[in-house]
Amino acid sequence: MDLGTVTSYREATGRHDLRLGPGERPLGGGTWLFSQPQPGTTGLVDLTTLGWPAYERLGDGSLRIAATCTVAELLALPWDEQAPGPGALARTCADALLMSFKIQAAATVGGNLCLALPAGAMLALTAALGGQVLVWTPEGGERREPVTEFVTGVGATTLAPGEVLRAIDLPASVLQARTAGRRMALTPRGRSSALVLGRAGAHATTLTVTAATTRPVVLEVPHGAGHRALEEALAVVDCWYEDAHGAADWRRAVTGLLAAEVLDELTEPAPAGQRPSTGREETP
């Protein structure tokens, strides 16, 4: 879609270029920005010209994913073949977005987080892998916080005026984890109504719920606690979402079923040589 109100475009080459003027907005992949009218937007500042590497390994073994990393680049990332769980989870989430290869080549991980839509699958992935956002502040500093705190509601984040999402860091400890995922939608090609991603830890299974809630919800189920502990954790969730893709009570019920499946998969010993689940998609 042409944005008829836009009269200027700038390529950012450094942090000094990120000082936005009245009506200016940062531009990543643009797959959402150009999908509908943007009243009040008069200028675009291109973040992709900053030259951030799509991903990089940090000194502590963590993985940094640039905000401008595209979905296609994320899928091409050389995940550890000996521990392919996170890579399989990335594919599950990319498929949950139901996008063409053309969109995957343009849509960015950071854009998906900043949109903060309940069905944002890159948001789900980074939250499930314990990601922390790195945010550049307008005075030249930076701040960090968990992805689960960065998104506060539907279309709402903690980004203040002038702040820019720089990257998402995934801790080294999760890059070897076993993972599993389940997705539910009202139709085979419909937007996610519920998405549950899980990873196995040393003492507990971590389940991340998105799409069915207004913000990411993380549940910790200690090993051996079973479905009773899961039910108790789900009972205190207070942000169930309702829209054309599902009623809140239905989403709550479906999430319980999907979470139980993920918990069962991750608490059973993995047979030798078996690759982790790439997730399962279901429709009612």
N, C-alpha and C positions, 0 to 999 in steps of 0.2 A: 504494500500500500504506500502510495506517496503521502508524505507528511507535508501538507500545504502550508503549515505555519512555520516550517523550518527555513531560515534564511541564511544560516551560517554553519560551517563544518570546520573543525580543527583536528589535526593529528597531534596527539600527545606524544612528546618525546622525553619528558621528565616530570618530576613531581610539580614543578612550577606551572606546568600546563593544566594541572588538575584543579586549579582555582576556577570554579565555575561562575560565569556571569549570570545575570537574570535570564531565566528561560532556557539556560543550557542544561543538558543532561548527558551523562556518560553513555557511551555506546560500546557494547561488547559484540555479541553475535548479531543482535538486532532482530532475532526471530520473533520475539514478542513485541518489541518496540514498533516494528513496522507492520504488525498484524492488525492494528486498530488505530483510530485517531488518538492523538496525544495533545489535547488542548493545553495551551500555555507553553508548549515546547517550541522554542524559536532557534535553538542551536544544538549541535551534537559535538561531543568531544570523544574522539576515537581512542579507546584504551588499547586496542590490538596493536597499535604502532609503538607501544612502549617496549616491545621486544622481550617480554617476560617468557622464560622457558616454560613449556607446558607443564613439566614436572621436573623435580630435582630431589636427589637424596641429600638430606642434611647430615651434619656431623654426628648427631645422636642416633642416626639410623631411621629417623622419621622421613616420611614422604611428603613433600610440598607440592600441592597442585595449584597452579596459577588460576586466578579468577578467570583469566581469558582462555584457559584450556578448553578446547571443544570436547563435546561428547565423543566424537570420533577419535581424538587424540587420547582421551582417557581409556577407551577400549583398546587402543594400540599400545598402551603402557606395558612395559615388560614386568608384569607381576611375577612373583616367585613361582616357578613351575613346581617346586617341591611342596609348596603350600598355596595352591591355587584358589583357596576360598575367597579372599577379597576380590580377585579378578572375576570369579564366577558371579559374585554378588554385583559387581559393576555391570556385567552383561544383563543380569536380571533387571537392574534398575534402568538401564538404557532401553531395554525392550518395553519396560513399563511406560515409557514416554510415548510409545507408538508414533515415532517420527520417521520420516523418510531418510535415506542416506544423505540427501542434500541438506536437510535440517541438522542431522548429526554433525555434519562438517562445519556448521556455522554456530549452532547453539553452544553457549558456554556454561561451564559448571557454576561459575560465579553468578551469572545471570539467573540461573535456576534458583540459587539460594536467595538472591536479592528480591526476586519476585515473591518468595515466601508463600507460594500457593500450596494448599494441603497435599495435592497430588504431585508436588515437585520431587521427582525421583532422584535427582542428584543431591537434593537436600536430604532425602531419606538415606542415601548411601553414605554421605559424609557424617551424618549424625550416628548411623549405625556403627561406623568404624571409629567412633570416638574423636571425630575431627574438631580442631580448633581453628577459628577464623583469625586471620591477621588483617587488621584494618588500619589503613593509613589515615591519620588525622590531619586536618587542614593546616595546623601549625607546624607540621613537619615531623610529628611523632608517630607512634603506632600503639595499638592496643590489641589484646587478644582475649578471646572468650570462646567457650564451647559452642559448637553449632546449635546445640539444643537450647542455648540461652540467646543466641543471636536472633533466632526467629521467635517472635512473641505472639503472633497470631496470623490470621489470614491477611496476607499482603503487608504484614508489619514486621519490621526488624528493629534492631537497636542502632542502626546507622543514623548518625546525626548529620545535619546539613554540612556539606563539604567533605564528609568522610567517603573513602573509597575502599571497597573490599579488594585486598591485594592477593590473598592466597588462602588456602585451607591446608592445614598440616595434619597428617594422619600419623599417630604415634607408632613407633617401631613394633610395640608389643602386639598390635592388632594385625600386623601384616602377615603373621603366621597362623592366624586363627582359622578354625573351622567355621563355616558360615552356612546359612540356609535362608530361604526367603519364600514367602507366599503372597500372592496378590489376588484380589477379588475385584471384579467390575460387573456392572449390570449387563453389559453386552461384551462379546468377544473383542471388539475393537474400541471399547469405550474407555473413558478416563477412569483411573484407579478409584475405587470406592474404599478400599482398605489395602494397606501394604504393611506387612510385618517382616522385618529383617532381624536375623539373630546371629550372634557369634558366641562361641564357647570360650569361656575363660577358665582360669585355674580353679576357681572356687564357685563360680556362678555362671549362668547363661544370661547374656544381655539381650533383651528383645527391644527393638525400636519400632514404634507404631507411628505411621503417618497415613495421609490420605483420609483416614477415618476421623482424624482429630484436627483441631485448628492450629496446632503446633506439634512438633515432634515430642513424643512421650517415650521415655526410656524406662524399662522395667528390669529389675535384677531378680532373678530366681535362683537362690542357692542350690547347689547340686544336692539332690536327694529330697528337696522340698516338694517336688511334684506339682500336679495341677492345682492342688489346694492353694499353694502359695501364689501361683499365677492368677487364680481367680480373685484372691485377696488384693493383689496388685492392681488388677483391672478395675476392681470395684471402686477405687479411689480416683480414677481418672475422671476429670471434670470438664473436659473440653471436646466432647464428641461433636462432630461437624455434620451439618445437614444442608444438602442442596439438591439439585436435580439428579445427581448421581447416587443418591441414597439417603434414606432417613437416618437420623441419629441413632435410634434404638436398633435398627437393622444393622448399622455399621458396628455398633457395640457388640452385638451378638456374633456377627461374622468375624470380627477381630478376635474374639475369644476362641473361635474354632481354628483360625489360622495360626494364632499364637501357640495353641496347644500342639498343632502339627510341627511347628518349628521347634518347640521345646523338646518334643519326643525325638525328632531327628538328631538334635544336637546332644542329647543326653545318652543316646545309644552309641556304643563304641563303633567307630568307623571300620569296616572290614579293610584288611590290608590291601593297599593299591587302589581303593575306591576313591574316586574324585568326589568332592562335595557336591551337594545338590545345586543346580543352577536355578532353583526356584520353580514354582508351579503356578500357573495362572488358572483361575477358576471363574465361572460365571454361575449365577443362581439357576 
